[in-house]
């Protein structure tokens, strides 16, 4: 059943759908499906937590190894055979052999990367839904609103609830792309593809010094517009902007070439990945002039942040998995409001305690072969959430 109401504007409408309230067996069946998803999520959490600890410790050992072996270069303009195969540290300005072009818009720049970003003026649909129970039925009221915006991707209007009056073109006449210089150097050293990939600090290119490239293209601020009136664009109009990363030559409008700091293995005149004894790869690049200690400190901080992010993701995955697997108890009592609320709170506390204990236990197992003492301490700590929960249950039983 659907009911429409339109407040007189093509840009907004409301749809109400209703369906019979699901019976006990139907809800039980849905809960059983959720239990299967919960089991998969629960098992995935163990994998994420365990492998993350091994990765974090391996990376930390590799960074310590690299810090003890790295050789700072005296000059970036001469290649010493004594450093062949060794991990080296150098800093200097980027340079490329040829500028990057976009002949369609008469634009060129001496940089490592040049990105053309194309946006199209399109309809975008937004949904705002709410569910409520009425006359023994579950009703869902969805408010659809439409707005025109600049988007880098084509928005498929066929998926709109109401395409009439909100139709978008199926493709863009001009495509986005990123051009990368085939040869990037710092002094006499050629950077590997992995190092070039790390040069991604894109900045928007000012177009103020350029002319309109075609009669049907208008420049306004830092955009080229394919539009009859850029101030009042229509659906299907395009605008094009440009971004660059790694300025590799002095430019009268942009300034001096960007400087970078690199730590990698020297192989002839190339800088390539360095494989550590721990099994990791060191291939590091940062913007600016940094010392060896500053580079490795940044890498250690990045490793720490990644480790804690994955720990949080693993705990959350375990909590969600346990919640889904135990939701069947909530379904069994959802006919009794008071009991249902108590069970809901109890299940959440249970999920938090068990997820915390199992997460700490899994992390401790991951540390067992690397730091046994810390692993044993974490194993003891993993029992704390369960003991705390149990200590609160006992006084309630006595009452």
ZIUR-V793124 format. One record per backbone hydrogen bond with DSSP energy under -0.5 kcal/mol. NH is the residue of the N-H (numbers start at 1). CO is the residue of the C=O. If there is no record, write none. Layout:
# ZIUR-V793124
nh=[NH | NH]
co=[CO | CO]
This chain:
# ZIUR-V793124
nh=[3 | 5 | 7 | 12 | 13 | 14 | 15 | 16 | 17 | 17 | 18 | 19 | 21 | 27 | 28 | 29 | 30 | 31 | 32 | 33 | 34 | 35 | 36 | 37 | 38 | 39 | 40 | 41 | 42 | 43 | 44 | 45 | 46 | 47 | 48 | 49 | 50 | 51 | 52 | 53 | 54 | 55 | 56 | 57 | 58 | 59 | 60 | 61 | 62 | 63 | 64 | 65 | 66 | 67 | 68 | 69 | 69 | 70 | 71 | 72 | 73 | 80 | 83 | 84 | 85 | 86 | 88 | 88 | 89 | 90 | 92 | 94 | 95 | 96 | 97 | 100 | 102 | 105 | 106 | 107 | 109 | 111 | 112 | 112 | 113 | 114 | 115 | 116 | 116 | 117 | 117 | 118 | 119 | 120 | 121 | 122 | 122 | 124 | 126 | 128 | 130 | 132 | 134 | 137 | 138 | 139 | 139 | 140 | 141 | 142 | 142 | 143 | 144 | 144 | 145 | 145 | 146 | 147 | 149 | 151 | 151 | 156 | 157 | 159 | 160 | 166 | 177 | 179 | 181 | 185 | 186 | 187 | 188 | 189 | 190 | 191 | 192 | 196 | 197 | 198 | 198 | 199 | 200 | 202 | 203 | 205 | 210 | 217 | 218 | 220 | 220 | 223 | 224 | 225 | 225 | 226 | 227 | 232 | 233 | 236 | 237 | 238 | 239 | 240 | 241 | 243 | 244 | 245 | 248 | 251 | 255 | 258 | 260 | 261 | 262 | 263 | 264 | 265 | 266 | 267 | 267 | 270 | 271 | 272 | 272 | 274 | 275 | 276 | 276 | 279 | 282 | 283 | 284 | 286 | 288 | 290 | 295 | 296 | 297 | 298 | 299 | 300 | 301 | 302 | 303 | 304 | 305 | 306 | 307 | 308 | 309 | 310 | 311 | 312 | 313 | 314 | 315 | 316 | 317 | 318 | 319 | 320 | 321 | 322 | 323 | 324 | 325 | 326 | 327 | 327 | 329 | 330 | 331 | 332 | 333 | 333 | 334 | 336 | 337 | 340 | 341 | 342 | 343 | 344 | 345 | 346 | 347 | 348 | 349 | 350 | 351 | 352 | 353 | 354 | 355 | 356 | 357 | 358 | 359 | 360 | 361 | 362 | 363 | 364 | 365 | 366 | 367 | 368 | 368 | 370 | 371 | 375 | 376 | 377 | 378 | 379 | 380 | 381 | 382 | 383 | 384 | 385 | 387 | 388 | 389 | 390 | 391 | 392 | 393 | 394 | 395 | 396 | 397 | 398 | 399]
co=[16 | 14 | 5 | 9 | 144 | 5 | 142 | 3 | 15 | 140 | 1 | 138 | 136 | 23 | 24 | 25 | 26 | 27 | 28 | 29 | 30 | 31 | 32 | 33 | 34 | 35 | 36 | 37 | 38 | 39 | 40 | 41 | 42 | 43 | 44 | 45 | 46 | 47 | 48 | 49 | 50 | 51 | 52 | 53 | 54 | 55 | 56 | 57 | 58 | 59 | 60 | 61 | 62 | 63 | 64 | 65 | 66 | 66 | 87 | 70 | 89 | 78 | 80 | 81 | 266 | 83 | 86 | 264 | 71 | 262 | 260 | 258 | 185 | 248 | 183 | 109 | 107 | 102 | 103 | 102 | 100 | 109 | 245 | 246 | 245 | 179 | 243 | 114 | 177 | 115 | 241 | 116 | 239 | 151 | 237 | 120 | 149 | 147 | 145 | 143 | 141 | 139 | 137 | 134 | 19 | 132 | 137 | 17 | 130 | 15 | 140 | 128 | 13 | 142 | 126 | 143 | 11 | 124 | 122 | 120 | 149 | 154 | 155 | 156 | 157 | 163 | 116 | 114 | 112 | 95 | 189 | 93 | 76 | 186 | 269 | 184 | 271 | 192 | 193 | 194 | 195 | 196 | 198 | 200 | 244 | 242 | 207 | 214 | 225 | 218 | 223 | 220 | 240 | 218 | 223 | 238 | 225 | 229 | 230 | 121 | 234 | 226 | 119 | 224 | 117 | 115 | 203 | 113 | 110 | 255 | 251 | 247 | 92 | 286 | 90 | 284 | 88 | 272 | 86 | 265 | 270 | 267 | 190 | 265 | 270 | 282 | 273 | 274 | 280 | 276 | 274 | 281 | 263 | 261 | 259 | 288 | 291 | 292 | 293 | 294 | 295 | 296 | 297 | 298 | 299 | 300 | 301 | 302 | 303 | 304 | 305 | 306 | 307 | 308 | 309 | 310 | 311 | 312 | 313 | 314 | 315 | 316 | 317 | 318 | 319 | 320 | 321 | 322 | 323 | 324 | 326 | 326 | 327 | 328 | 329 | 330 | 331 | 333 | 335 | 336 | 337 | 338 | 339 | 340 | 341 | 342 | 343 | 344 | 345 | 346 | 347 | 348 | 349 | 350 | 351 | 352 | 353 | 354 | 355 | 356 | 357 | 358 | 359 | 360 | 361 | 362 | 363 | 364 | 365 | 367 | 367 | 371 | 372 | 373 | 374 | 375 | 376 | 377 | 378 | 380 | 381 | 381 | 383 | 384 | 385 | 386 | 387 | 388 | 389 | 390 | 391 | 392 | 393 | 394 | 395]
